[in-house]
Amino acid sequence: MKSAKRDRTRKSVTSKRRRSDELTVAEASRLLHVSRTYLTALIDEGKFLEVHTTRRGRRRISRAEVLAYKEQIVKAQADGLERMIRASERMGLYDGEMRELSLHRK
């Protein structure tokens, strides 16, 4: 029982030592809305360069790098949505949807 109490104390001391500009894999995955497994794969692929491993083998990721990656994802999503809208307009799909809406309102 005494050793378990000591372990909890060590964990809290370790977490207090963590730099505020770093995130755990779990924290970063929540921020990016992806699974920890997917984020780990991204780290292994080299998508994140500012990653260090603690003495206990835990990875820490730069908060700034995670936020920059999130910004890239949001921009890519917005660009993709814009391309889809333009493509549907070129094919006349948007006009068809507008006609259907006016039929439902009457």
Long-range contacts (C-beta under 8 A, 24 or more apart in sequence): 14-54, 14-56, 18-60, 19-60, 20-63, 21-62, 21-63, 21-64, 22-52, 22-60, 22-61, 22-62, 22-63, 23-60, 23-61, 23-62, 23-63, 23-66, 24-58, 24-59, 24-60, 24-61, 25-58, 25-59, 25-61, 28-61, 28-66, 31-66, 31-67, 31-70, 32-66, 32-69, 32-70, 32-73
